Amino acid sequence: MHRVGTSGLLRRRTRAVVAGVTAALVLSLAACGSDDDDKDATNTGASNAPSAGAPATPDAAAYPVTITHKLGTTTIKEAPKRIVALGEGDQDAALALGVQLVGMVETTPVTPWAEPKIVGDKPQLIHMGDNGAPIEEVLKLKPDLILAGTDYWVADEYDKLSKIAPTTAYQVGPSQDSWQQVVLQVGQALGKSAEAQKLVGDLETKTANVKTQYPEIAGKTFALTMAQDTGSVLVLKDKEDISVKMLREGFGMTHPDNIAGLPGEGFSAQLSLERLDLLDVDVLLTTYNDDAGVQKGIEENPQFAKLNVVKRGSYIVLDANNFYALRNATVLSIDWLIDNLLPRISQAAKAAAAS
């Protein structure tokens, strides 16, 4: 999660609807641990499966496990039974591996890609504050493992969390670990390293296949924007921003230099309505935070309506889930995005090619 530009707005919506800002799309590995109590879920003992069927459990033969991360080392002495995840990447990785959680971060309140993976008892949803996890709430869940590699604030609370149960942390930095690193870390912590490797390989293959499945997308210019009011539009300009990077490197699209070169230190730039001409790209993706009034005001503005990208139908309105998935690259959200957003981008790209 970037802490510059409009990240405050994004981060507030992250836990509710729209995401803050996160990590990189591709990189390597990290992991952490647990050791503690041995109780079954009463309050919250979620169940989950990679596709369907019985929930998986950590492999007892894999323990003890010691993992080195940015904040030190974590030792998990035995297979955990009550697992709490304090970051979306951690919980999605655990759910993708079929492992149940007793507690997880509240998002929307549960994202559409995570919800199908939860079976049986529902996990306790934890509302993350502006400074991290509510320690007392975590304590009540009696975890024997806390997955916090994608918890932005884990460094501030690591000592307290580690006294409750072995706690994982990021390998590179806050919101800087790739989704692959997160999956491999969680897999190691859960005694499922082989399954985690397969999960990473399968999704990397699916992502690579996007370029052959949707060849019309390759090279198409795009702009990704957010409108908070009817007087201006925010455009993401940083080529290393997670959403831009996913569209650019993951799906083979082109981020225009005239947008990347906009002034300012943050990852986004604010455009007045008079400068909307910069958004006349091949494919325009815009979120209005599900605010119909703002959407109507922007779309009815003559400066916006006259854009070629709008007139030919290459303009895509992103609902909160689509935008959240772009802002929060996890093993589940990327998979969901490929199935749900890519077909729409494909149609927009075909319209651009035909014009």
C-alpha positions in Angstrom: 0.0 0.0 0.0 1.6 3.2 -1.1 1.3 6.1 1.4 1.4 8.9 -1.2 -1.0 10.7 -3.4 -4.5 9.3 -3.1 -3.6 6.3 -1.1 -5.5 7.5 1.9 -8.8 7.4 0.0 -7.9 4.0 -1.4 -6.8 2.5 1.8 -10.0 3.6 3.6 -12.0 1.8 0.9 -9.7 -1.2 0.9 -11.3 -2.8 3.9 -14.8 -1.9 2.7 -15.0 -1.8 -1.0 -12.1 -0.3 -3.0 -8.5 -1.2 -2.3 -5.6 0.9 -1.1 -2.3 0.2 -2.9 -0.2 -2.9 -2.7 2.8 -4.8 -3.8 4.5 -5.9 -7.0 3.0 -8.4 -9.5 6.0 -10.7 -9.8 9.1 -11.7 -7.7 10.2 -14.6 -5.4 9.6 -16.0 -1.8 9.2 -15.6 1.9 7.7 -17.5 5.0 7.0 -17.5 8.7 5.7 -19.6 11.6 3.5 -20.8 14.4 3.5 -22.8 17.6 0.8 -22.8 20.3 -2.6 -23.8 21.6 -4.5 -26.8 20.3 -8.2 -25.9 20.3 -10.9 -26.3 17.8 -13.0 -23.4 16.4 -16.0 -22.4 18.5 -16.4 -18.7 17.6 -14.9 -19.0 14.1 -13.4 -22.0 12.5 -13.8 -21.5 8.8 -13.4 -24.3 6.3 -12.1 -24.0 2.8 -11.2 -26.0 -0.2 -9.1 -25.4 -3.3 -12.1 -26.1 -5.5 -14.6 -28.1 -3.5 -14.7 -30.9 -1.0 -13.3 -31.4 2.4 -11.0 -28.7 3.9 -7.3 -29.4 4.0 -5.2 -29.3 7.1 -1.5 -28.5 7.6 0.8 -31.5 7.1 2.1 -32.5 10.6 5.1 -34.2 9.1 6.4 -30.8 7.8 7.1 -29.5 11.3 9.0 -27.9 13.0 9.5 -25.1 10.4 11.7 -22.1 10.9 11.3 -19.2 8.5 13.4 -16.1 8.1 11.7 -12.8 7.2 12.3 -9.1 7.3 11.4 -8.8 11.0 13.4 -11.8 12.2 12.7 -15.6 12.3 9.5 -17.5 13.2 9.5 -21.1 14.4 6.4 -23.2 14.0 6.9 -26.2 16.2 3.8 -28.2 15.1 0.9 -28.1 12.7 -1.3 -25.2 13.5 -5.0 -25.7 14.1 -6.3 -22.2 14.7 -5.0 -19.8 12.0 -5.6 -16.1 11.8 -4.7 -14.1 8.6 -4.2 -10.4 9.0 -3.7 -9.6 5.3 -5.7 -10.3 2.1 -2.8 -11.9 0.4 -2.2 -14.3 3.3 -5.9 -15.3 3.7 -6.3 -15.8 -0.1 -3.2 -18.0 -0.2 -4.4 -20.1 2.8 -7.9 -20.4 1.3 -6.5 -21.3 -2.1 -4.5 -24.1 -0.4 -7.7 -25.4 1.1 -6.9 -24.5 4.7 -9.5 -23.1 7.1 -9.1 -19.9 9.0 -10.6 -18.9 12.4 -10.1 -15.2 11.6 -9.5 -13.1 8.5 -9.5 -9.5 7.4 -12.9 -7.9 6.6 -13.0 -6.7 3.0 -16.4 -6.3 1.3 -17.1 -8.0 3.8 -15.7 -11.0 1.9 -14.5 -10.8 -1.6 -16.3 -12.8 -4.3 -13.1 -14.7 -5.1 -12.5 -15.7 -1.4 -16.1 -16.5 -0.5 -16.5 -19.7 -2.6 -13.4 -21.1 -0.9 -14.9 -20.8 2.6 -16.9 -23.9 3.7 -18.1 -25.0 7.0 -17.9 -22.6 10.0 -17.3 -19.0 8.9 -14.1 -17.2 10.0 -14.4 -14.2 12.4 -14.0 -11.1 10.2 -11.4 -8.7 11.7 -11.8 -5.0 10.9 -8.3 -3.6 10.5 -7.9 -0.1 11.8 -5.8 2.8 10.5 -2.8 1.4 12.5 -3.2 -2.3 12.1 -5.0 -5.2 13.8 -7.0 -4.9 17.0 -4.8 -7.0 19.3 -7.6 -7.9 21.7 -9.8 -9.2 18.9 -6.9 -11.4 17.7 -6.2 -12.6 21.2 -9.8 -13.8 21.7 -9.5 -16.1 18.7 -6.8 -18.0 20.5 -4.7 -18.5 17.3 -1.7 -20.9 17.2 -0.5 -19.2 13.9 -0.9 -15.6 12.7 -0.3 -15.0 9.0 0.7 -11.4 8.6 3.0 -11.2 5.5 0.6 -8.9 3.8 -0.4 -6.8 6.9 1.0 -3.4 6.1 1.3 -2.5 9.8 2.8 -5.8 11.0 6.2 -4.2 12.0 4.3 -1.9 14.5 2.6 -4.9 16.1 4.9 -7.7 15.5 6.1 -8.0 19.1 2.6 -8.0 20.5 1.3 -10.5 17.9 4.3 -12.8 18.4 3.4 -13.1 22.1 0.0 -14.4 21.1 1.3 -16.9 18.5 4.1 -17.4 16.0 3.6 -14.6 13.5 4.7 -14.3 9.9 5.9 -11.0 8.3 6.9 -9.7 4.8 10.1 -10.7 3.2 10.9 -7.5 1.3 8.8 -4.8 2.9 5.3 -3.6 3.6 3.2 -4.3 0.5 6.3 -5.1 -1.5 6.2 -9.0 -1.6 4.8 -10.4 -4.8 1.8 -12.7 -4.7 4.1 -15.6 -5.6 6.3 -14.8 -2.5 3.1 -14.7 -0.3 1.8 -18.0 -1.6 5.1 -19.7 -1.1 5.5 -18.2 2.4 2.0 -19.3 3.5 2.5 -22.7 1.9 5.7 -23.2 4.0 4.0 -22.0 7.2 1.1 -24.4 6.6 3.3 -27.4 5.7 2.2 -27.3 2.1 5.2 -26.1 0.1 4.7 -28.5 -2.8 1.0 -27.5 -3.1 2.0 -23.8 -3.0 4.6 -24.3 -5.8 1.9 -25.9 -7.9 -0.5 -23.1 -7.2 2.0 -20.5 -8.3 2.9 -22.5 -11.4 -0.7 -23.0 -12.4 -1.6 -19.3 -12.1 1.6 -18.1 -13.8 0.6 -20.4 -16.7 -2.9 -19.1 -16.8 -1.6 -15.5 -16.8 0.9 -16.2 -19.6 -1.9 -17.8 -21.6 -3.8 -14.5 -21.5 -1.6 -13.2 -24.3 -2.5 -16.1 -26.6 -6.2 -16.3 -25.5 -6.7 -12.5 -26.1 -4.1 -11.5 -28.7 -6.1 -8.3 -29.5 -5.2 -6.9 -26.1 -1.4 -7.0 -26.7 0.1 -3.5 -27.1 -3.2 -1.7 -26.7 -2.8 1.6 -24.7 -4.8 2.0 -21.6 -5.6 4.5 -18.8 -6.8 3.4 -15.4 -8.7 6.2 -13.6 -10.7 6.9 -10.5 -13.4 9.6 -10.1 -14.2 10.8 -6.6 -16.3 13.8 -7.7 -17.6 15.4 -10.9 -14.9 18.0 -11.2 -11.8 16.0 -11.9 -10.4 12.5 -12.5 -7.4 10.7 -11.0 -5.3 8.7 -13.4 -2.7 6.2 -12.3 0.6 7.2 -13.8 3.3 5.2 -12.1 4.4 2.3 -14.3 5.4 0.4 -11.2 2.0 0.8 -9.5 0.5 -2.7 -9.0 -2.6 -2.2 -11.2 -0.6 -0.5 -14.0 2.0 -3.3 -13.8 -0.6 -6.0 -13.9 -2.2 -4.6 -17.1 1.2 -3.8 -18.6 3.4 -6.8 -17.7 0.8 -9.4 -16.8 -1.6 -8.8 -19.7 0.7 -7.2 -22.3 -1.0 -3.8 -22.6 0.9 -0.5 -23.0 0.9 2.4 -20.5 1.3 5.6 -22.5 4.3 7.8 -21.9 2.2 11.0 -21.8 0.4 9.6 -18.8 3.5 8.2 -17.1 5.2 11.5 -17.5 2.6 13.6 -15.7 4.1 15.7 -13.0 4.0 14.9 -9.3 5.6 12.5 -6.8 2.7 10.2 -6.2 1.4 7.2 -8.1 -1.5 9.1 -9.5 -2.2 12.6 -11.1 -5.3 14.6 -10.9 -6.7 15.8 -14.2 -9.1 18.7 -14.7 -11.9 18.1 -17.0 -10.1 20.2 -19.6 -7.3 17.7 -19.7 -9.4 14.6 -20.3 -8.0 14.4 -23.8 -5.1 12.5 -22.1 -7.5 9.7 -21.6 -8.2 9.1 -25.3 -6.4 5.8 -25.3 -7.3 2.4 -26.8 -9.0 1.1 -23.6 -10.2 3.4 -20.7 -10.9 1.7 -17.4 -12.6 3.9 -14.8 -14.0 3.3 -11.3 -16.5 5.6 -9.6 -16.4 3.7 -6.3 -20.0 2.6 -7.1 -21.2 6.2 -6.9 -23.9 6.5 -9.5 -24.1 10.3 -9.1 -20.4 10.8 -9.8 -20.6 8.4 -12.7 -23.5 10.3 -14.3 -21.8 13.7 -13.8 -18.6 12.6 -15.5 -20.3 10.7 -18.3 -22.6 13.6 -19.2 -19.7 16.1 -19.3 -19.1 17.1 -22.9 -15.3 16.9 -22.5 -15.7 13.2 -21.5 -18.5 12.3 -23.9 -16.5 13.5 -27.0 -13.5 11.2 -26.3 -13.1 8.7 -29.1 -12.5 5.9 -26.6 -15.9 6.6 -25.1 -17.8 7.0 -28.4 -16.6 3.7 -29.9 -17.3 1.7 -26.7 -13.8 1.1 -25.5 -14.6 2.6 -22.1 -15.1 0.1 -19.2 -16.7 1.0 -15.9 -15.1 -1.0 -13.1 -17.3 -1.9 -10.2 -15.7 -2.1 -6.7 -14.8 -5.7 -7.0 -13.0 -5.3 -10.3 -11.1 -2.3 -9.1 -10.3 -4.0 -5.8 -8.9 -7.0 -7.6 -6.7 -4.8 -9.7 -5.4 -3.0 -6.6 -4.9 -6.2 -4.5 -3.0 -8.8 -6.4 -3.5 -12.1 -4.7 -3.5 -15.7 -6.0 -7.3 -15.7 -5.9 -8.0 -12.1 -7.1 -5.8 -12.5 -10.2 -7.5 -15.7 -11.2 -10.9 -14.0 -10.7 -9.8 -11.0 -12.7 -8.7 -13.1 -15.7 -12.1 -14.7 -15.8 -14.2 -11.6 -15.2 -12.4 -8.5 -16.5 -10.3 -9.8 -19.4 -13.2 -10.6 -21.6 -14.5 -7.0 -21.3 -11.0 -5.6 -22.0 -10.9 -7.9 -25.0 -14.1 -6.5 -26.4 -12.9 -2.9 -25.8 -9.6 -3.7 -27.6 -11.5 -5.2 -30.6 -13.6 -2.0 -30.8 -10.4 0.1 -30.8 -8.8 -2.0 -33.5 -11.9 -1.7 -35.7 -12.1 2.1 -35.4 
